[in-house]
Amino acid sequence: MKTLVLGASTNPHRVSHQAIHRLLGAGHEVVAIGNRSGEVAGIPVHKGFLNVENIDTITLYLNAQRQEQYYDYILSLQPRRIIYNPGAENPVLAMRAQKNGIQNEVACTLVLLSIGDY
């Protein structure tokens, strides 16, 4: 499964950074978009909108206000689901996603991976 980490950080103290490592360790393909370009565990962190296909899951590490610029982009990727990590909950995006047949899950990616429920 291919996961887009939206709000990725090159700072090893950030949860999104840890999530990239854990996703890779669990055998998931990872694409990362953040506010700054860089690299995490050999995965490039891109800025802006990346042309990518076959995204199964988008895991969000941006607060609702910072997500607004990505609404159309997120919906255009047609993921199977969006995970709203703590602090990323967004009823507006969730409603739009649901109308487009996308599952919404308010959860922590790290917890889902640790319990084998990702």
Secondary structure, DSSP 8 states (H G I E B T S, - for coil): -EEEEEEE-S-TTSHHHHHHHHHHHTT-EEEEEESS-EEETTEEEE-S--------EEEE-S-HHHHGGGHHHHHHH--SEEEE-TT---HHHHHHHHHTT-EEEES-HHHHHHTT--
